Amino acid sequence: MSRTLKDLLPGEKAKVIKVLGNGAIRRRMMDMGIVPGVELEMERYAPLGDPVEIKIKGYHLSLRKEEAESVVLE
């Protein structure tokens, strides 16, 4: 069973398998470096679980929960 970015716990690392969906949101995430094969790390969840903060290629990114659900991890 595959898991998504929202399933990671703070401090966990994983490799991106694919980014689901289509259109502007998917393109935006891929432009930010969330592409197959890249490793990322979950940093933290906001108090209400949205947004989530990740570290990717040395950068810190905030994603909405819906965006995190579309990132499939190894």
N, C-alpha and C positions, 0 to 999 in steps of 0.2 A: 504494500500500500504506500502510495506516495504521500508526502506531507507538504504543507505550504509554509510560507514564511511566517504566517500567524501562529503556527504550531511550535516555533522555536522558543526556547526559554532564554532569558537574558544570559549572555556569555556564550551561548551555543553558536557554533559555526556550521555552515553547510554550503554545498555547491548547488548552483542553479541548474536545473535540467531544462526548464522552458518557462516562458511567460505566456499565460493563457489570455484569451480575449483578442480583440482587434480594435482598430481605430486609434484615437488620440491617446488614450490612457496607456495602452501597450507601447505605442511609439515613444511616449514621454519616458516611460520606465526604461526602455532600451537605450534611449538617449542619455539617461543618467548612469548607464553602465550595468544595469541589471539585465545581463545577457547569459545564455547558456554557457556553462563552463566556469563562470566566475564564482569565487568563494566570497561569502559575506558573513557577517556576525551580527546577531541580534544584540542590541545595546540595552534597550529598555522599552517598556510600554508606558504610555501616559496613564495617569491615575484611572481614567475611565476606559482604558484599553484602546484609545484612538487619539492620536496617531501612534504608530510604532516607530522607533528609531533604530536604524541599522548603520553598520560601518561597512563600506565597500570600497576597495582600492584606496584605503587611507582617508576616505571622505565620510562624513556623517550625513545621512539622509533621513528625512521623516516621510513616512508613507501613511496614507489612510488605510484603515483596516481592510476595506474592499480591495485596495491595490495589493496589500500583503497576501490576501487570499488567492490572488491570481499568479503568484510566483511559486512554481512547483520545484521542490528541492529533492536532492539525492538522499 
